Amino acid sequence: METTFLKSILDNDFYKFTMQHAVIRLFPKAKVRYGFINRGKHVFPDGFADLLRRSVDELADLRLTKEEKNYLSHYCPYLDPTYLDFLQGYSFDPSEVQISQEGSDIKVTVEGFWYRTILWEVPLMALISELFYKSNHLICLNDEAIKSLTKDKIDNYNKLGVSILEFGTRRRHSYDVHSLVNETLGIFGGQSFIGTSNVHFAMVNNKRPLGTHAHEWFMFHAAQYGFKMANSISLEHWTQVYGGDLGIALTDTYTTEIFFNQFDKKYSKLFDGVRHDSGDPIEFAKKVILHYTKMGIDPKSKVIVFSDSLNFDKVKTIADFCRDKIKMLFGIGTNFTNDVGLPAMNMVIKLTDTKPDNIHWQGVVKLSDEKNKNTGTPEMIALAKEVLGIK
């Protein structure tokens, strides 16, 4: 069975590179661990770990090409030339990834320096997803059906008059389906399709990649500086590296309520907007609009990026509420890249432990606006809630 599914080192979400750039600048000695969580209780066939091991080992051969480096230099001028030089010399180290299997369960962990291991999460999930379908001999829709389905979706979004981003790398059905979806969106996207978080496919379509930071940025800061300071110092460090660029702030690492208590006028003005990733999107929009209004900021000058399990019906409901109140973008993932007539996988790879600057290892926590999305040990979750005053 073929196991080589990544064609480029840029076949990854953009926020992994933007965070890597910031980590190299600010936390070059930090170490981390990541772990795979099989939320969907998927049954992996015998020998799956061996297939995944082969795929992971093959990633060591990927290198940033001169053409890719020139692309990043042109479209992402806020990335330091020294970082691009680093990335040109970077290669995946498969020894950082541990894979095992017991029965139908697999265990995948990653450990090493944060600046190196930060690029593993998204490619690993993409590999697990593609190998799962192939090893179980599951047949998806044919290419013409996928193109037709994608065209129908983007046609509807064009009619709705909303801006759409493709966010589907990590749980895609396959590289080929992902490529087909982006090709179709590029042809029929009209005014709605503004780009993708996948740097490789952004380059293929001659667009700039889209994204800022992820939960792990805030989770690490909580371990380094404490739960109460995590949001504010995370934002301060982001502005230290990027100034006013890449100005979408993620709100729900320690609940949106806690975030907005710390999202003061300085950050509210400096950041272009916020991203919604869990909880009720309409209630979230109401909170955001109220927050900006209280700060004396016109909500219409700001944007919300919605990115939580979206499909057309959800997008329409959100758009109908937000229109003429605040700007909006919609990041659609699995509904684009894994809507192929098969059940989509439900899995994540999350930061589990950090070791900042040679301090002892400690667990990290994420307190989502949806309780079933919390991550961390029960003890650490309880501690975070106590410190932050969350019931």
C-alpha positions in Angstrom: 0.0 0.0 0.0 1.2 3.5 -0.9 2.1 5.5 2.3 3.6 8.7 0.8 0.7 11.2 0.9 2.4 14.5 1.5 4.0 16.1 -1.5 5.4 19.3 0.1 6.7 20.4 3.5 4.2 23.3 3.2 1.3 20.8 3.2 0.4 22.1 6.6 -1.8 24.7 8.2 -0.3 28.2 8.1 -0.7 28.9 11.8 1.8 26.1 12.5 4.5 28.1 10.6 3.5 31.5 12.2 3.7 29.9 15.6 7.0 28.2 14.8 8.4 31.5 13.8 7.3 33.1 17.1 8.5 30.1 19.2 12.0 30.3 17.6 12.1 34.0 18.4 10.8 33.8 22.0 11.0 30.2 23.3 13.9 28.4 21.6 14.6 26.1 24.6 11.1 25.0 25.4 10.1 21.4 25.0 6.6 19.9 24.6 4.7 16.7 24.2 1.6 16.1 22.0 -0.8 13.2 22.2 -3.4 11.6 19.8 -7.0 11.5 21.0 -9.4 9.1 19.2 -12.7 11.0 20.0 -14.7 9.0 17.5 -13.5 5.6 18.9 -12.4 4.6 15.4 -11.4 1.0 15.0 -7.9 0.7 13.4 -7.1 -2.5 11.5 -4.2 -4.8 12.3 -0.9 -3.4 11.1 -2.1 0.2 11.0 0.7 1.4 13.3 3.3 -0.1 10.9 1.7 1.7 8.0 1.7 5.0 9.9 5.3 4.5 10.9 6.4 4.1 7.3 4.5 7.3 6.3 6.0 9.2 9.2 9.5 8.0 8.3 9.1 9.1 4.7 8.3 12.7 5.8 12.0 13.1 6.6 12.8 13.4 2.9 10.7 16.6 2.5 12.5 19.9 2.1 11.5 23.5 1.4 12.2 24.2 -2.2 13.6 27.5 -3.5 10.3 28.2 -5.2 8.4 27.6 -1.9 10.8 29.9 -0.1 10.3 32.7 -2.6 6.6 32.2 -2.3 6.7 32.7 1.5 9.0 35.7 1.1 6.6 37.4 -1.3 3.3 36.6 0.4 4.4 36.6 4.1 6.8 39.6 4.5 6.3 39.5 8.3 8.2 36.2 8.5 11.9 37.0 9.2 14.4 36.1 6.4 16.3 34.2 9.1 13.2 32.1 9.8 12.9 31.3 6.1 16.5 30.3 6.0 15.9 28.0 9.0 12.8 26.5 7.3 14.9 25.8 4.2 17.2 23.7 6.3 14.5 22.1 8.4 13.5 18.5 8.1 11.1 16.3 10.0 12.8 14.1 12.6 10.7 10.8 12.7 12.4 9.9 16.0 10.3 12.6 17.7 7.1 10.6 16.9 6.3 7.4 18.9 3.6 5.1 17.5 2.2 1.9 18.9 -0.9 -0.3 18.6 -2.9 -2.5 21.0 -5.7 -4.3 19.2 -7.7 -1.8 17.3 -6.4 1.2 19.3 -3.3 3.3 18.3 -1.2 5.5 20.5 0.7 8.4 18.9 2.8 10.8 20.9 5.3 13.5 19.9 8.1 14.9 22.1 10.9 17.3 21.6 11.8 21.0 21.3 8.7 23.0 20.6 10.2 24.9 17.7 10.8 21.6 15.9 7.8 19.4 16.9 5.2 22.1 16.3 5.0 21.1 12.6 4.0 17.5 13.3 0.3 17.8 14.4 -1.4 18.6 11.1 0.5 16.2 8.8 0.1 13.4 11.4 -3.6 13.8 11.4 -3.8 14.0 7.7 -1.8 10.8 7.4 -3.9 9.0 10.0 -7.1 10.0 8.2 -5.9 9.0 4.7 -4.4 5.7 5.9 -7.6 4.9 7.9 -9.7 5.0 4.7 -7.2 3.2 2.6 -6.4 0.4 5.1 -10.1 -0.3 5.6 -10.7 -0.3 1.8 -13.4 2.3 2.1 -14.5 3.7 -1.3 -15.4 7.4 -1.5 -17.3 9.4 -4.2 -15.5 9.6 -7.6 -13.7 12.8 -8.7 -16.6 14.2 -10.7 -19.0 13.8 -7.8 -16.6 15.5 -5.5 -16.1 18.4 -7.9 -19.8 18.7 -8.4 -20.5 18.7 -4.7 -17.8 21.3 -4.0 -19.1 23.5 -6.9 -22.6 23.4 -5.5 -21.4 24.4 -2.1 -19.4 27.4 -3.2 -22.2 28.5 -5.6 -24.5 28.6 -2.5 -22.0 30.6 -0.5 -21.7 33.0 -3.4 -25.4 33.5 -3.5 -25.4 34.0 0.3 -22.7 36.7 -0.2 -20.3 35.4 2.4 -16.5 35.0 2.5 -15.2 31.4 2.8 -11.9 30.0 3.8 -10.9 26.3 3.4 -9.6 24.9 6.7 -9.7 21.2 6.1 -6.2 19.8 6.1 -6.1 17.8 9.4 -9.2 15.6 8.8 -9.2 15.5 5.1 -10.1 12.3 3.3 -6.9 12.3 1.3 -4.4 14.6 -0.4 -6.1 14.0 -3.7 -9.5 15.0 -2.5 -8.0 18.1 -0.8 -6.3 19.0 -4.1 -9.5 18.5 -6.0 -11.5 20.6 -3.6 -9.1 23.5 -3.8 -8.9 23.2 -7.6 -12.7 23.4 -7.8 -12.9 26.3 -5.3 -10.3 28.2 -7.3 -12.3 27.8 -10.5 -15.8 28.5 -9.2 -15.1 30.4 -6.0 -16.2 33.8 -7.3 -16.2 36.5 -4.6 -16.8 34.0 -1.8 -13.6 31.8 -1.8 -10.8 33.9 -0.4 -8.2 31.2 0.3 -7.0 28.3 2.4 -5.1 27.7 5.6 -3.0 25.0 3.8 0.2 26.7 2.7 0.9 24.2 -0.1 -2.5 24.6 -1.8 -2.4 28.4 -1.2 0.8 28.4 -3.3 -0.7 26.2 -5.9 -3.6 28.6 -6.3 -1.4 31.7 -6.1 -3.1 33.0 -3.0 -1.7 34.1 0.4 -2.1 31.5 3.2 -4.5 32.3 6.0 -4.3 31.8 9.7 -2.7 33.1 12.9 -2.3 31.0 16.1 -3.9 28.0 17.8 -4.8 26.9 21.3 -1.4 25.6 22.0 0.0 29.1 21.9 -2.2 30.0 24.9 -1.8 26.6 26.6 2.0 27.0 26.7 1.8 30.5 28.1 -0.5 29.3 30.9 2.2 26.7 31.8 4.9 29.3 31.7 3.2 32.3 33.3 0.1 31.0 35.0 -3.6 30.7 34.0 -4.5 34.2 35.0 -1.8 35.7 32.8 -2.1 33.3 29.8 -4.3 35.3 27.5 -2.8 38.7 28.0 0.8 37.6 27.7 0.0 35.4 24.7 -1.4 38.4 22.9 1.4 40.6 24.0 4.0 38.2 22.7 2.1 37.8 19.5 2.1 41.6 18.9 5.8 41.7 19.9 6.6 39.3 17.0 4.0 40.5 14.4 3.0 44.0 15.3 -0.3 44.5 13.7 -0.1 41.6 11.2 -1.9 38.3 11.7 -4.4 40.0 13.9 -7.1 37.4 14.6 -7.2 36.4 18.3 -8.4 32.9 19.4 -10.8 33.3 22.3 -11.7 30.0 23.8 -8.6 28.4 25.3 -9.8 29.3 28.8 -13.4 30.2 27.9 -14.6 33.2 26.0 -15.8 34.9 29.2 -12.4 34.9 30.7 -10.8 36.0 27.4 -13.0 39.1 27.0 -12.3 40.1 30.6 -8.6 40.4 29.6 -9.1 41.6 26.0 -8.6 45.3 26.9 -8.9 48.3 24.7 -5.3 48.1 23.5 -5.7 44.6 22.2 -9.3 45.1 21.1 -8.1 48.0 18.9 -4.8 46.3 17.7 -6.3 43.0 16.7 -8.5 42.9 13.6 -10.9 40.5 15.2 -11.4 37.2 16.9 -12.0 33.5 16.0 -14.9 31.4 17.2 -14.0 27.7 17.7 -16.5 26.3 20.2 -19.9 27.1 21.8 -23.0 28.7 20.4 -21.9 31.0 17.5 -24.8 33.4 17.9 -24.2 33.9 21.6 -20.6 34.4 20.8 -21.3 37.0 18.2 -23.6 38.8 20.7 -20.7 38.8 23.3 -18.2 40.1 20.7 -20.5 42.9 19.5 -21.3 44.0 23.1 -17.6 43.9 24.0 -16.5 46.2 21.2 -19.4 48.5 21.8 -18.4 48.8 25.5 -14.9 49.6 24.4 -16.1 52.4 22.2 -15.1 50.5 19.0 -17.5 50.2 16.1 -18.1 46.4 15.7 -18.5 46.9 12.0 -14.8 47.7 11.8 -14.0 44.3 13.3 -14.3 40.7 12.1 -15.3 37.3 13.5 -13.7 34.2 11.9 -16.1 31.3 12.5 -14.5 27.9 12.3 -16.5 25.4 14.4 -17.8 22.4 12.4 -19.5 24.6 9.8 -21.8 23.6 7.0 -24.1 25.7 4.8 -27.1 25.8 7.2 -24.9 26.9 10.1 -23.2 29.5 8.0 -26.6 30.9 6.8 -27.9 31.1 10.4 -24.7 33.0 11.5 -24.6 35.3 8.5 -28.3 36.2 8.9 -27.6 37.3 12.4 -24.2 39.1 11.9 -25.0 40.9 8.7 -24.8 44.7 9.1 -23.6 44.2 12.7 -20.0 42.9 12.3 -17.8 41.6 9.5 -17.5 37.8 9.2 -15.4 35.1 7.7 -16.1 31.4 7.7 -13.4 28.7 7.9 -14.8 25.4 6.6 -12.9 22.3 7.1 -14.2 18.7 7.1 -17.4 19.7 5.2 -15.1 20.6 2.2 -12.3 18.1 2.4 -14.0 15.0 3.8 -17.6 15.1 2.5 -17.1 12.2 0.2 -19.9 9.7 1.1 -18.0 8.2 4.2 -18.2 9.1 7.9 -15.6 11.7 8.7 -13.1 10.9 11.4 -13.3 12.6 14.8 -9.9 12.9 16.2 -7.4 15.5 17.5 -3.7 15.8 18.4 -3.3 18.1 21.3 -0.4 19.6 23.3 -0.3 17.6 26.6 2.8 18.7 28.5 5.4 21.5 28.4 8.8 22.0 29.8 9.5 25.7 29.5 13.2 26.7 29.6 14.4 23.6 31.3 11.8 23.8 34.1 10.1 20.5 35.1 7.5 18.9 32.8 3.9 20.0 33.6 0.6 19.2 32.0 -1.4 21.8 30.1 -5.1 22.5 30.0 -7.7 23.8 27.5 -11.1 24.9 28.9 -13.3 25.1 25.8 -16.7 26.8 25.7 -17.9 23.2 25.2 -17.1 21.0 28.1 -16.5 17.9 26.0 -13.7 19.7 24.3 -11.7 20.3 27.5 -8.3 18.7 27.5 -5.9 18.0 30.3 -5.8 15.8 33.4 -8.8 16.1 35.8 -6.5 17.5 38.4 -5.1 20.2 36.1 -8.6 21.1 34.8 -9.8 21.5 38.3 -6.8 23.7 39.2 -7.3 25.9 36.2 -11.0 26.3 37.0 -10.2 27.2 40.6 -7.6 29.8 39.6 -9.8 31.4 37.0 -13.0 31.2 39.1 -14.9 29.1 36.7 -17.8 27.1 38.1 
